[in-house]
Amino acid sequence: MTGFVTGAPRALLRLEGLLVLAAAILYYAGLDASWWLFAFLFFGPDLSMAGYLAGPKAGAAIYNTAHCYGLPLALIACGGLMPSPQALAIGLIWAAHIGFDRALGYGLKYGEGFGASHLGRIGKTKEPD
């Protein structure tokens, strides 16, 4: 595996994820949007794991595209500026999912395989906190 964050920086990144999750949920709660939509789409970004069927490098690239904050933040910005309540809601759900994953220690992936992430190994060989 290339490299990963440990110690206090890892804890801060996981806390940051928790704060993103909380902020996205609080903002979403202020919208007139469906909680059924939230529940239905919350784990949608995890469909990107299917990219691993094409191999670990392609899987990591597809997973990372779906799990970095850039695209949901662009949707949130468009949703707020246009205005488009649907884009705003979907962007918030997407950001909440990423924050949830990061809070649990699921980071961006390396090409070695799904278990190799910037927040450490996932699974049986996970590095201690």
C-alpha positions as protocol buffer text, in pm:
chain_id: "A"
residue {
  index: 1
  type: MET
  ca { x: 0 y: 0 z: 0 }
}
residue {
  index: 2
  type: THR
  ca { x: 128 y: 345 z: -85 }
}
residue {
  index: 3
  type: GLY
  ca { x: 63 y: 549 z: 230 }
}
residue {
  index: 4
  type: PHE
  ca { x: -200 y: 625 z: 486 }
}
residue {
  index: 5
  type: VAL
  ca { x: -275 y: 868 z: 762 }
}
residue {
  index: 6
  type: THR
  ca { x: -230 y: 763 z: 1125 }
}
residue {
  index: 7
  type: GLY
  ca { x: -262 y: 910 z: 1472 }
}
residue {
  index: 8
  type: ALA
  ca { x: -415 y: 1251 z: 1537 }
}
residue {
  index: 9
  type: PRO
  ca { x: -443 y: 1350 z: 1168 }
}
residue {
  index: 10
  type: ARG
  ca { x: -646 y: 1033 z: 1102 }
}
residue {
  index: 11
  type: ALA
  ca { x: -872 y: 1112 z: 1395 }
}
residue {
  index: 12
  type: LEU
  ca { x: -917 y: 1468 z: 1267 }
}
residue {
  index: 13
  type: LEU
  ca { x: -1009 y: 1344 z: 918 }
}
residue {
  index: 14
  type: ARG
  ca { x: -1266 y: 1108 z: 1067 }
}
residue {
  index: 15
  type: LEU
  ca { x: -1405 y: 1387 z: 1285 }
}
residue {
  index: 16
  type: GLU
  ca { x: -1421 y: 1610 z: 978 }
}
residue {
  index: 17
  type: GLY
  ca { x: -1629 y: 1341 z: 806 }
}
residue {
  index: 18
  type: LEU
  ca { x: -1865 y: 1330 z: 1103 }
}
residue {
  index: 19
  type: LEU
  ca { x: -1902 y: 1708 z: 1091 }
}
residue {
  index: 20
  type: VAL
  ca { x: -1976 y: 1701 z: 716 }
}
residue {
  index: 21
  type: LEU
  ca { x: -2239 y: 1432 z: 778 }
}
residue {
  index: 22
  type: ALA
  ca { x: -2400 y: 1639 z: 1055 }
}
residue {
  index: 23
  type: ALA
  ca { x: -2393 y: 1964 z: 854 }
}
residue {
  index: 24
  type: ALA
  ca { x: -2541 y: 1798 z: 544 }
}
residue {
  index: 25
  type: ILE
  ca { x: -2821 y: 1640 z: 748 }
}
residue {
  index: 26
  type: LEU
  ca { x: -2899 y: 1967 z: 927 }
}
residue {
  index: 27
  type: TYR
  ca { x: -2907 y: 2160 z: 598 }
}
residue {
  index: 28
  type: TYR
  ca { x: -3121 y: 1888 z: 437 }
}
residue {
  index: 29
  type: ALA
  ca { x: -3362 y: 1903 z: 731 }
}
residue {
  index: 30
  type: GLY
  ca { x: -3419 y: 2270 z: 651 }
}
residue {
  index: 31
  type: LEU
  ca { x: -3525 y: 2187 z: 295 }
}
residue {
  index: 32
  type: ASP
  ca { x: -3871 y: 2080 z: 192 }
}
residue {
  index: 33
  type: ALA
  ca { x: -3725 y: 1753 z: 64 }
}
residue {
  index: 34
  type: SER
  ca { x: -3830 y: 1395 z: 117 }
}
residue {
  index: 35
  type: TRP
  ca { x: -3661 y: 1185 z: 383 }
}
residue {
  index: 36
  type: TRP
  ca { x: -3758 y: 884 z: 171 }
}
residue {
  index: 37
  type: LEU
  ca { x: -3537 y: 1031 z: -102 }
}
residue {
  index: 38
  type: PHE
  ca { x: -3257 y: 1074 z: 151 }
}
residue {
  index: 39
  type: ALA
  ca { x: -3288 y: 711 z: 263 }
}
residue {
  index: 40
  type: PHE
  ca { x: -3311 y: 583 z: -94 }
}
residue {
  index: 41
  type: LEU
  ca { x: -3008 y: 774 z: -226 }
}
residue {
  index: 42
  type: PHE
  ca { x: -2785 y: 771 z: 83 }
}
residue {
  index: 43
  type: PHE
  ca { x: -2594 y: 455 z: -13 }
}
residue {
  index: 44
  type: GLY
  ca { x: -2609 y: 529 z: -388 }
}
residue {
  index: 45
  type: PRO
  ca { x: -2241 y: 627 z: -412 }
}
residue {
  index: 46
  type: ASP
  ca { x: -2150 y: 276 z: -295 }
}
residue {
  index: 47
  type: LEU
  ca { x: -2273 y: 142 z: -628 }
}
residue {
  index: 48
  type: SER
  ca { x: -1935 y: 265 z: -751 }
}
residue {
  index: 49
  type: MET
  ca { x: -1782 y: -43 z: -586 }
}
residue {
  index: 50
  type: ALA
  ca { x: -1901 y: -231 z: -895 }
}
residue {
  index: 51
  type: GLY
  ca { x: -1603 y: -67 z: -1066 }
}
residue {
  index: 52
  type: TYR
  ca { x: -1386 y: -326 z: -893 }
}
residue {
  index: 53
  type: LEU
  ca { x: -1527 y: -581 z: -1139 }
}
residue {
  index: 54
  type: ALA
  ca { x: -1295 y: -414 z: -1392 }
}
residue {
  index: 55
  type: GLY
  ca { x: -994 y: -460 z: -1162 }
}
residue {
  index: 56
  type: PRO
  ca { x: -844 y: -285 z: -860 }
}
residue {
  index: 57
  type: LYS
  ca { x: -702 y: 20 z: -1040 }
}
residue {
  index: 58
  type: ALA
  ca { x: -1023 y: 93 z: -1232 }
}
residue {
  index: 59
  type: GLY
  ca { x: -1227 y: 16 z: -921 }
}
residue {
  index: 60
  type: ALA
  ca { x: -1027 y: 261 z: -711 }
}
residue {
  index: 61
  type: ALA
  ca { x: -1059 y: 535 z: -975 }
}
residue {
  index: 62
  type: ILE
  ca { x: -1437 y: 489 z: -1006 }
}
residue {
  index: 63
  type: TYR
  ca { x: -1486 y: 459 z: -629 }
}
residue {
  index: 64
  type: ASN
  ca { x: -1273 y: 769 z: -562 }
}
residue {
  index: 65
  type: THR
  ca { x: -1466 y: 971 z: -820 }
}
residue {
  index: 66
  type: ALA
  ca { x: -1789 y: 889 z: -637 }
}
residue {
  index: 67
  type: HIS
  ca { x: -1634 y: 947 z: -293 }
}
residue {
  index: 68
  type: CYS
  ca { x: -1457 y: 1281 z: -321 }
}
residue {
  index: 69
  type: TYR
  ca { x: -1638 y: 1600 z: -221 }
}
residue {
  index: 70
  type: GLY
  ca { x: -1593 y: 1786 z: -551 }
}
residue {
  index: 71
  type: LEU
  ca { x: -1897 y: 1657 z: -740 }
}
residue {
  index: 72
  type: PRO
  ca { x: -2147 y: 1684 z: -454 }
}
residue {
  index: 73
  type: LEU
  ca { x: -2019 y: 2033 z: -372 }
}
residue {
  index: 74
  type: ALA
  ca { x: -2070 y: 2133 z: -736 }
}
residue {
  index: 75
  type: LEU
  ca { x: -2429 y: 2002 z: -716 }
}
residue {
  index: 76
  type: ILE
  ca { x: -2486 y: 2192 z: -391 }
}
residue {
  index: 77
  type: ALA
  ca { x: -2351 y: 2512 z: -547 }
}
residue {
  index: 78
  type: CYS
  ca { x: -2562 y: 2469 z: -861 }
}
residue {
  index: 79
  type: GLY
  ca { x: -2864 y: 2384 z: -652 }
}
residue {
  index: 80
  type: GLY
  ca { x: -2824 y: 2699 z: -448 }
}
residue {
  index: 81
  type: LEU
  ca { x: -2734 y: 2936 z: -731 }
}
residue {
  index: 82
  type: MET
  ca { x: -2974 y: 2825 z: -1006 }
}
residue {
  index: 83
  type: PRO
  ca { x: -3189 y: 2752 z: -784 }
}
residue {
  index: 84
  type: SER
  ca { x: -3254 y: 2381 z: -822 }
}
residue {
  index: 85
  type: PRO
  ca { x: -3390 y: 2222 z: -503 }
}
residue {
  index: 86
  type: GLN
  ca { x: -3340 y: 1873 z: -649 }
}
residue {
  index: 87
  type: ALA
  ca { x: -2970 y: 1931 z: -722 }
}
residue {
  index: 88
  type: LEU
  ca { x: -2924 y: 2082 z: -377 }
}
residue {
  index: 89
  type: ALA
  ca { x: -3094 y: 1786 z: -208 }
}
residue {
  index: 90
  type: ILE
  ca { x: -2896 y: 1526 z: -405 }
}
residue {
  index: 91
  type: GLY
  ca { x: -2567 y: 1708 z: -340 }
}
residue {
  index: 92
  type: LEU
  ca { x: -2639 y: 1717 z: 33 }
}
residue {
  index: 93
  type: ILE
  ca { x: -2728 y: 1348 z: 41 }
}
residue {
  index: 94
  type: TRP
  ca { x: -2410 y: 1265 z: -151 }
}
residue {
  index: 95
  type: ALA
  ca { x: -2193 y: 1478 z: 81 }
}
residue {
  index: 96
  type: ALA
  ca { x: -2361 y: 1319 z: 385 }
}
residue {
  index: 97
  type: HIS
  ca { x: -2273 y: 974 z: 251 }
}
residue {
  index: 98
  type: ILE
  ca { x: -1909 y: 1067 z: 200 }
}
residue {
  index: 99
  type: GLY
  ca { x: -1891 y: 1218 z: 549 }
}
residue {
  index: 100
  type: PHE
  ca { x: -2047 y: 901 z: 692 }
}
residue {
  index: 101
  type: ASP
  ca { x: -1791 y: 683 z: 516 }
}
residue {
  index: 102
  type: ARG
  ca { x: -1499 y: 898 z: 630 }
}
residue {
  index: 103
  type: ALA
  ca { x: -1627 y: 903 z: 989 }
}
residue {
  index: 104
  type: LEU
  ca { x: -1626 y: 522 z: 981 }
}
residue {
  index: 105
  type: GLY
  ca { x: -1271 y: 516 z: 844 }
}
residue {
  index: 106
  type: TYR
  ca { x: -1347 y: 436 z: 479 }
}
residue {
  index: 107
  type: GLY
  ca { x: -1112 y: 656 z: 286 }
}
residue {
  index: 108
  type: LEU
  ca { x: -1017 y: 710 z: -75 }
}
residue {
  index: 109
  type: LYS
  ca { x: -877 y: 393 z: -231 }
}
residue {
  index: 110
  type: TYR
  ca { x: -539 y: 297 z: -369 }
}
residue {
  index: 111
  type: GLY
  ca { x: -507 y: 71 z: -673 }
}
residue {
  index: 112
  type: GLU
  ca { x: -385 y: -223 z: -464 }
}
residue {
  index: 113
  type: GLY
  ca { x: -744 y: -319 z: -380 }
}
residue {
  index: 114
  type: PHE
  ca { x: -1055 y: -210 z: -196 }
}
residue {
  index: 115
  type: GLY
  ca { x: -901 y: -255 z: 149 }
}
residue {
  index: 116
  type: ALA
  ca { x: -617 y: -7 z: 84 }
}
residue {
  index: 117
  type: SER
  ca { x: -728 y: 347 z: 165 }
}
residue {
  index: 118
  type: HIS
  ca { x: -575 y: 678 z: 269 }
}
residue {
  index: 119
  type: LEU
  ca { x: -724 y: 626 z: 616 }
}
residue {
  index: 120
  type: GLY
  ca { x: -558 y: 286 z: 657 }
}
residue {
  index: 121
  type: ARG
  ca { x: -637 y: -74 z: 573 }
}
residue {
  index: 122
  type: ILE
  ca { x: -998 y: -186 z: 590 }
}
residue {
  index: 123
  type: GLY
  ca { x: -1074 y: -532 z: 720 }
}
residue {
  index: 124
  type: LYS
  ca { x: -875 y: -783 z: 922 }
}
residue {
  index: 125
  type: THR
  ca { x: -540 y: -616 z: 860 }
}
residue {
  index: 126
  type: LYS
  ca { x: -659 y: -265 z: 955 }
}
residue {
  index: 127
  type: GLU
  ca { x: -389 y: -59 z: 1126 }
}
residue {
  index: 128
  type: PRO
  ca { x: -459 y: 39 z: 1487 }
}
residue {
  index: 129
  type: ASP
  ca { x: -576 y: 394 z: 1565 }
}
